[in-house]
Amino acid sequence: QKPKNVEQVLTLQDYKSVVGDETEKLVVVRFYAPWCKACKAVAPAFYRTAMENPNVKFVELPVTEQNANLHQGLGVPSLPYFHVYHPDGGLVEELRGSKKFFPRVRQALQTYVNGFCDLLDDECSSPYAKYENMDSTSIGGTAI
């Protein structure tokens, strides 16, 4: 059974209104084909993720003869494939979505749901760390 926060779209116009016009929620889009075995295999994990994240909008976009150009226009290189959209940033993730790769989709989604990534302190460093011990005359090799 499909969770309430999963919606199917078939046309560019529907895609624009359901995904493009969303201004409050994260949106996860699943690109798939009904005949694709890998797509079918990942569907239960997609629905489970939707049930675990009721405040996120989940969208399914099956490829059909009528909308194959939509998949192509959105840069979908293979199936299954996922996009994650942030209301403030637009498209923020493009991910392969077979069963093997779906944990990466979940992890990416959780990063945006939580508002931070799960890195240990020693895995993070300031992008300015290499400049911290320099004086102002040596940054960039030119005197300031």
N, CA, C and O of each residue as an XYZ file, in Angstrom:
576
protein
N       0.840     -1.194      0.000
C       0.000      0.000      0.000
C       0.875      1.244      0.000
O       1.842      1.345      0.754
N       0.519      2.174     -0.850
C       1.282      3.403     -1.010
C       0.973      4.380      0.129
O      -0.195      4.652      0.410
N       2.018      4.912      0.788
C       1.783      5.906      1.853
C       1.096      7.165      1.312
O       1.167      7.460      0.119
N       0.434      7.897      2.206
C      -0.323      9.099      1.818
C       0.555     10.207      1.247
O       0.091     11.021      0.448
N       1.834     10.239      1.658
C       2.712     11.314      1.194
C       3.470     10.941     -0.083
O       4.474     11.573     -0.414
N       2.995      9.916     -0.803
C       3.573      9.525     -2.097
C       2.571      9.865     -3.187
O       1.409      9.463     -3.135
N       3.040     10.604     -4.166
C       2.179     11.041     -5.259
C       2.830     10.658     -6.581
O       4.050     10.744     -6.716
N       2.045     10.242     -7.541
C       2.570      9.912     -8.859
C       2.296     11.051     -9.820
O       1.197     11.607     -9.838
N       3.301     11.402    -10.627
C       3.116     12.398    -11.681
C       3.530     11.772    -13.011
O       4.413     10.916    -13.069
N       2.867     12.223    -14.076
C       3.126     11.640    -15.394
C       3.530     12.662    -16.445
O       4.070     12.294    -17.488
N       3.274     13.947    -16.184
C       3.531     14.967    -17.201
C       4.447     16.062    -16.664
O       4.631     16.204    -15.455
N       5.012     16.828    -17.584
C       5.860     17.953    -17.204
C       5.067     18.969    -16.390
O       5.573     19.510    -15.407
N       3.845     19.225    -16.790
C       3.011     20.189    -16.064
C       2.769     19.730    -14.624
O       2.866     20.528    -13.691
N       2.454     18.446    -14.445
C       2.263     17.905    -13.089
C       3.560     17.995    -12.289
O       3.551     18.339    -11.107
N       4.674     17.681    -12.948
C       5.976     17.719    -12.283
C       6.268     19.133    -11.777
O       6.706     19.325    -10.643
N       6.017     20.112    -12.642
C       6.258     21.507    -12.255
C       5.398     21.907    -11.061
O       5.880     22.577    -10.147
N       4.128     21.501    -11.063
C       3.247     21.919     -9.969
C       3.527     21.140     -8.682
O       3.500     21.720     -7.597
N       3.793     19.847     -8.784
C       3.993     19.028     -7.582
C       5.399     19.209     -7.003
O       5.566     19.284     -5.786
N       6.401     19.280     -7.869
C       7.786     19.368     -7.404
C       8.288     20.817     -7.439
O       8.766     21.342     -6.433
N       8.176     21.441     -8.587
C       8.739     22.780     -8.769
C       8.086     23.859     -7.936
O       8.748     24.816     -7.534
N       6.794     23.721     -7.669
C       6.080     24.750     -6.916
C       6.059     24.489     -5.408
O       5.435     25.244     -4.662
N       6.742     23.418     -4.948
C       6.773     23.109     -3.512
C       7.718     24.084     -2.813
O       8.900     24.153     -3.152
N       7.207     24.831     -1.846
C       8.018     25.857     -1.174
C       8.255     25.580      0.309
O       8.944     26.348      0.980
N       7.687     24.487      0.824
C       7.811     24.231      2.258
C       8.445     22.899      2.611
O       9.064     22.782      3.669
N       8.313     21.902      1.770
C       8.760     20.555      2.112
C       9.917     20.090      1.241
O      10.082     20.534      0.104
N      10.719     19.179      1.805
C      11.669     18.429      0.998
C      10.864     17.535      0.067
O       9.776     17.078      0.417
N      11.403     17.290     -1.119
C      10.741     16.418     -2.080
C      11.750     15.376     -2.566
O      12.861     15.714     -2.974
N      11.351     14.115     -2.516
C      12.168     13.026     -3.052
C      11.432     12.468     -4.259
O      10.277     12.056     -4.153
N      12.102     12.455     -5.407
C      11.491     11.962     -6.631
C      12.140     10.636     -7.023
O      13.364     10.517     -7.092
N      11.300      9.663     -7.271
C      11.741      8.339     -7.716
C      11.416      8.200     -9.197
O      10.249      8.215     -9.590
N      12.455      8.064    -10.014
C      12.289      7.815    -11.444
C      12.407      6.308    -11.649
O      13.370      5.689    -11.196
N      11.434      5.724    -12.328
C      11.456      4.272    -12.492
C      10.684      3.875    -13.745
O      10.026      4.697    -14.384
N      10.786      2.588    -14.077
C       9.997      2.014    -15.159
C       9.249      0.817    -14.597
O       9.823      0.031    -13.843
N       7.974      0.664    -14.949
C       7.178     -0.438    -14.413
C       7.751     -1.822    -14.727
O       7.531     -2.764    -13.966
N       8.482     -1.957    -15.836
C       9.030     -3.257    -16.238
C      10.438     -3.509    -15.692
O      10.998     -4.583    -15.913
N      11.008     -2.548    -14.991
C      12.396     -2.622    -14.509
C      12.479     -3.419    -13.201
O      11.856     -3.048    -12.206
N      13.252     -4.518    -13.206
C      13.360     -5.364    -12.016
C      14.010     -4.617    -10.847
O      13.554     -4.729     -9.709
N      15.056     -3.867    -11.120
C      15.740     -3.116    -10.055
C      14.813     -2.054     -9.464
O      14.871     -1.767     -8.268
N      13.962     -1.476    -10.307
C      13.000     -0.470     -9.847
C      11.974     -1.100     -8.904
O      11.625     -0.530     -7.871
N      11.504     -2.280     -9.281
C      10.532     -2.992     -8.443
C      11.159     -3.392     -7.115
O      10.501     -3.347     -6.075
N      12.428     -3.783     -7.147
C      13.109     -4.254     -5.939
C      13.282     -3.148     -4.900
O      13.270     -3.421     -3.699
N      13.441     -1.906     -5.349
C      13.677     -0.805     -4.414
C      12.376     -0.147     -3.937
O      12.397      0.641     -2.991
N      11.258     -0.457     -4.574
C       9.978      0.173     -4.224
C       9.606      0.013     -2.745
O       9.204      1.000     -2.130
N       9.719     -1.178     -2.145
C       9.362     -1.296     -0.724
C      10.202     -0.389      0.185
O       9.676      0.175      1.144
N      11.485     -0.246     -0.103
C      12.345      0.636      0.700
C      11.944      2.094      0.519
O      11.993      2.878      1.468
N      11.549      2.458     -0.699
C      11.080      3.817     -0.972
C       9.811      4.111     -0.170
O       9.702      5.166      0.455
N       8.855      3.181     -0.186
C       7.607      3.375      0.556
C       7.851      3.394      2.069
O       7.223      4.169      2.791
N       8.751      2.552      2.538
C       9.083      2.533      3.967
C       9.709      3.873      4.384
O       9.393      4.412      5.445
N      10.593      4.396      3.539
C      11.219      5.695      3.812
C      10.161      6.791      3.838
O      10.235      7.708      4.657
N       9.178      6.702      2.945
C       8.090      7.682      2.929
C       7.283      7.610      4.225
O       6.925      8.642      4.792
N       6.998      6.398      4.693
C       6.232      6.252      5.941
C       7.016      6.791      7.138
O       6.430      7.322      8.081
N       8.334      6.653      7.097
C       9.182      7.123      8.205
C       9.379      8.641      8.175
O       9.839      9.225      9.156
N       9.037      9.274      7.065
C       9.245     10.718      6.896
C       7.957     11.386      6.407
O       7.883     11.835      5.263
N       6.939     11.451      7.284
C       5.631     11.975      6.851
C       5.645     13.454      6.465
O       4.722     13.920      5.797
N       6.674     14.199      6.871
C       6.747     15.622      6.536
C       7.508     15.889      5.249
O       7.754     17.042      4.895
N       7.881     14.824      4.547
C       8.573     14.932      3.265
C       7.600     14.490      2.181
O       6.832     13.547      2.372
N       7.637     15.174      1.046
C       6.796     14.788     -0.089
C       7.597     13.813     -0.956
O       8.741     14.088     -1.317
N       6.988     12.680     -1.282
C       7.612     11.683     -2.136
C       6.833     11.619     -3.442
O       5.602     11.590     -3.442
N       7.560     11.596     -4.549
C       6.942     11.633     -5.866
C       7.500     10.485     -6.704
O       8.704     10.227     -6.714
N       6.602      9.811     -7.399
C       7.003      8.757     -8.320
C       6.746      9.229     -9.740
O       5.685      9.774    -10.047
N       7.738      9.012    -10.605
C       7.607      9.406    -11.996
C       7.984      8.211    -12.881
O       9.152      8.025    -13.222
N       6.977      7.404    -13.248
C       7.272      6.263    -14.115
C       7.530      6.727    -15.542
O       6.881      7.651    -16.032
N       8.473      6.085    -16.195
C       8.730      6.421    -17.595
C       7.653      5.748    -18.457
O       7.332      4.572    -18.288
N       7.116      6.537    -19.378
C       6.126      6.032    -20.333
C       6.531      6.534    -21.715
O       7.423      7.374    -21.830
N       5.887      6.032    -22.756
C       6.178      6.541    -24.103
C       5.901      8.039    -24.186
O       6.592      8.773    -24.892
N       4.883      8.480    -23.456
C       4.477      9.887    -23.524
C       5.408     10.821    -22.750
O       5.472     12.010    -23.063
N       6.137     10.310    -21.740
C       6.958     11.229    -20.937
C       8.442     10.879    -20.916
O       9.176     11.405    -20.079
N       8.903     10.013    -21.804
C      10.324      9.643    -21.825
C      11.213     10.884    -21.973
O      12.313     10.934    -21.423
N      10.725     11.892    -22.728
C      11.501     13.129    -22.891
C      11.610     13.894    -21.574
O      12.564     14.648    -21.380
N      10.654     13.711    -20.671
C      10.717     14.370    -19.357
C      11.879     13.802    -18.551
O      12.645     14.560    -17.956
N      12.020     12.484    -18.524
C      13.154     11.853    -17.837
C      14.461     12.359    -18.441
O      15.392     12.719    -17.721
N      14.518     12.382    -19.760
C      15.729     12.831    -20.452
C      16.016     14.299    -20.137
O      17.160     14.664    -19.867
N      14.993     15.131    -20.170
C      15.157     16.555    -19.895
C      15.603     16.848    -18.474
O      16.244     17.868    -18.219
N      15.264     15.951    -17.542
C      15.681     16.120    -16.145
C      17.040     15.482    -15.870
O      17.498     15.454    -14.727
N      17.679     14.971    -16.917
C      19.030     14.427    -16.774
C      19.094     13.098    -16.051
O      20.086     12.805    -15.385
N      18.053     12.291    -16.170
C      18.035     10.989    -15.506
C      18.824     10.002    -16.377
O      18.372      9.644    -17.466
N      20.009      9.556    -15.902
C      20.869      8.729    -16.742
C      20.521      7.242    -16.748
O      20.863      6.525    -17.689
N      19.842      6.781    -15.700
C      19.530      5.360    -15.577
C      18.362      5.197    -14.614
O      17.962      6.141    -13.933
N      17.832      4.000    -14.570
C      16.717      3.714    -13.662
C      17.083      2.545    -12.765
O      17.785      1.637    -13.210
N      16.638      2.537    -11.537
C      15.946      3.619    -10.825
C      16.912      4.753    -10.479
O      18.119      4.548    -10.350
N      16.352      5.943    -10.334
C      17.152      7.135    -10.055
C      16.345      8.043     -9.142
O      15.114      8.027     -9.174
N      17.030      8.831     -8.332
C      16.348      9.688     -7.361
C      16.877     11.113     -7.416
O      18.067     11.348     -7.622
N      15.973     12.043     -7.229
C      16.316     13.458     -7.016
C      15.793     13.860     -5.648
O      14.727     13.412     -5.224
N      16.544     14.706     -4.962
C      16.089     15.307     -3.715
C      16.077     16.812     -3.930
O      17.075     17.402     -4.344
N      14.927     17.430     -3.643
C      14.756     18.874     -3.786
C      14.540     19.487     -2.414
O      13.776     18.971     -1.598
N      15.226     20.601     -2.174
C      15.074     21.354     -0.926
C      14.262     22.607     -1.253
O      14.482     23.229     -2.293
N      13.324     22.986     -0.375
C      12.491     24.157     -0.696
C      13.289     25.447     -0.880
O      12.850     26.341     -1.604
N      14.453     25.558     -0.236
C      15.262     26.769     -0.381
C      16.362     26.639     -1.426
O      16.897     27.645     -1.893
N      16.706     25.390     -1.801
C      17.851     25.207     -2.680
C      17.572     24.515     -3.992
O      18.485     24.344     -4.800
N      16.335     24.110     -4.229
C      16.046     23.393     -5.467
C      16.639     21.997     -5.440
O      16.669     21.349     -4.394
N      17.110     21.534     -6.591
C      17.687     20.198     -6.699
C      19.014     20.154     -5.947
O      19.957     20.866     -6.293
N      19.079     19.311     -4.911
C      20.297     19.238     -4.092
C      20.999     17.884     -4.178
O      22.174     17.780     -3.826
N      20.303     16.854     -4.636
C      20.916     15.524     -4.757
C      20.387     14.823     -6.000
O      19.202     14.912     -6.324
N      21.285     14.125     -6.691
C      20.929     13.242     -7.800
C      21.632     11.924     -7.519
O      22.861     11.872     -7.464
N      20.853     10.852     -7.342
C      21.433      9.601     -6.863
C      20.911      8.385     -7.613
O      19.729      8.297     -7.947
N      21.823      7.448     -7.868
C      21.388      6.151     -8.382
C      20.574      5.478     -7.297
O      20.820      5.693     -6.110
N      19.611      4.667     -7.691
C      18.698      4.176     -6.673
C      18.411      2.701     -6.643
O      17.354      2.299     -6.155
N      19.308      1.873     -7.145
C      19.062      0.442     -7.022
C      19.114      0.061     -5.547
O      19.512      0.864     -4.704
N      18.713     -1.152     -5.245
C      18.687     -1.606     -3.853
C      20.053     -1.414     -3.183
O      20.137     -1.061     -2.006
N      21.116     -1.652     -3.951
C      22.483     -1.495     -3.438
C      22.772     -0.046     -3.047
O      23.457      0.200     -2.054
N      22.263      0.903     -3.809
C      22.566      2.318     -3.585
C      21.506      3.054     -2.767
O      21.725      4.201     -2.375
N      20.363      2.421     -2.501
C      19.291      3.125     -1.798
C      19.691      3.637     -0.416
O      19.203      4.694     -0.016
N      20.558      2.941      0.342
C      21.002      3.522      1.620
C      21.612      4.922      1.468
O      21.508      5.742      2.381
N      22.238      5.196      0.340
C      22.780      6.547      0.099
C      21.657      7.560     -0.083
O      21.774      8.712      0.335
N      20.575      7.125     -0.707
C      19.412      8.002     -0.884
C      18.846      8.347      0.493
O      18.575      9.512      0.788
N      18.668      7.320      1.337
C      18.145      7.539      2.699
C      19.065      8.465      3.492
O      18.599      9.371      4.183
N      20.373      8.231      3.387
C      21.341      9.047      4.126
C      21.297     10.504      3.663
O      21.333     11.426      4.478
N      21.220     10.697      2.355
C      21.136     12.063      1.821
C      19.873     12.749      2.320
O      19.911     13.908      2.732
N      18.755     12.033      2.283
C      17.496     12.601      2.759
C      17.612     12.994      4.226
O      17.197     14.089      4.606
N      18.167     12.121      5.052
C      18.282     12.404      6.484
C      19.151     13.622      6.749
O      18.915     14.355      7.710
N      20.149     13.847      5.913
C      20.995     15.037      6.049
C      20.136     16.301      5.969
O      20.328     17.241      6.740
N      19.194     16.311      5.036
C      18.344     17.498      4.865
C      17.214     17.538      5.886
O      16.818     18.620      6.322
N      16.692     16.387      6.272
C      15.645     16.336      7.296
C      16.212     16.825      8.630
O      15.581     17.615      9.331
N      17.406     16.348      8.968
C      18.042     16.703     10.247
C      18.687     18.081     10.220
O      18.864     18.706     11.266
N      19.034     18.548      9.048
C      19.700     19.843      8.937
C      21.195     19.783      9.165
O      21.848     20.822      9.257
N      21.751     18.576      9.258
C      23.198     18.417      9.413
C      23.592     17.025      8.948
O      22.756     16.128      8.835
N      24.895     16.863      8.679
C      25.369     15.549      8.250
C      25.999     14.817      9.433
O      26.425     15.431     10.411
N      26.047     13.513      9.321
C      26.572     12.675     10.394
C      28.064     12.426     10.228
O      28.483     11.292      9.994
N      28.858     13.465     10.345
C      30.305     13.317     10.311
C      30.842     13.422     11.726
O      30.329     14.183     12.547
N      31.874     12.653     11.995
C      32.536     12.785     13.290
C      33.337     14.078     13.281
O      33.708     14.571     12.217
N      33.605     14.632     14.467
C      34.310     15.914     14.543
C      35.631     15.912     13.798
O      35.982     16.900     13.154
N      36.377     14.797     13.880
C      37.679     14.786     13.220
C      37.562     14.617     11.703
O      38.564     14.733     10.996
N      36.359     14.346     11.192
C      36.152     14.256      9.751
C      35.825     15.623      9.158
O      35.876     15.810      7.943
N      35.493     16.565     10.017
C      35.156     17.911      9.568
C      36.327     18.841      9.851
O      36.991     18.726     10.881
N      36.567     19.742      8.944
C      37.559     20.771      9.215
C      37.120     22.032      8.497
O      36.389     21.985      7.508
N      37.566     23.118      8.998
C      37.231     24.391      8.395
C      37.924     24.505      7.046
O      39.078     24.099      6.913
N      37.243     25.050      6.044
C      37.923     25.261      4.765
C      39.035     26.300      4.883
O      39.850     26.457      3.974
N      39.060     26.999      6.000
C      40.071     28.035      6.217
C      41.218     27.549      7.091
O      42.133     28.317      7.386
N      41.185     26.276      7.512
C      42.176     25.754      8.451
C      43.599     25.951      7.958
O      44.490     26.260      8.749
N      43.827     25.775      6.654
C      45.196     25.891      6.151
C      45.718     27.330      6.231
O      46.923     27.556      6.119
N      44.827     28.294      6.422
C      45.241     29.696      6.502
C      45.370     30.202      7.940
O      45.856     31.311      8.166
N      44.934     29.388      8.920
C      44.866     29.875     10.294
C      46.219     30.270     10.880
O      46.279     31.171     11.716
N      47.293     29.628     10.468
C      48.610     29.939     11.023
C      49.411     30.897     10.153
O      50.595     31.121     10.406
N      48.788     31.457      9.145
C      49.481     32.410      8.274
C      49.192     33.832      8.735
O      48.142     34.121      9.309
N      50.140     34.698      8.472
C      49.834     36.100      8.747
C      49.227     36.709      7.485
O      49.273     36.108      6.411
N      48.677     37.867      7.618
C      47.913     38.467      6.523
C      48.776     38.822      5.317
O      48.236     39.065      4.238
N      50.089     38.860      5.463
C      50.924     39.219      4.319
C      51.232     38.024      3.442
O      51.741     38.199      2.335
N      50.940     36.811      3.900
C      51.333     35.640      3.100
C      50.162     34.900      2.476
O      50.378     33.884      1.816
N      48.951     35.357      2.654
C      47.805     34.662      2.074
C      47.815     34.855      0.569
O      47.895     35.974      0.062
N      47.731     33.735     -0.126
C      47.681     33.802     -1.593
C      48.999     34.161     -2.234
O      49.049     34.382     -3.444
N      50.072     34.229     -1.463
C      51.386     34.500     -2.020
C      51.638     35.955     -2.364
O      52.694     36.285     -2.905
N      50.699     36.827     -2.064
C      50.918     38.241     -2.356
C      50.780     39.063     -1.084
O      49.987     38.737     -0.200
N      51.512     40.064     -1.009
C      51.437     40.935      0.184
C      50.133     41.705      0.171
O      49.661     42.148     -0.876
N      49.565     41.852      1.344
C      48.288     42.573      1.450
C      48.524     43.879      2.160
O      47.586     44.651      2.361
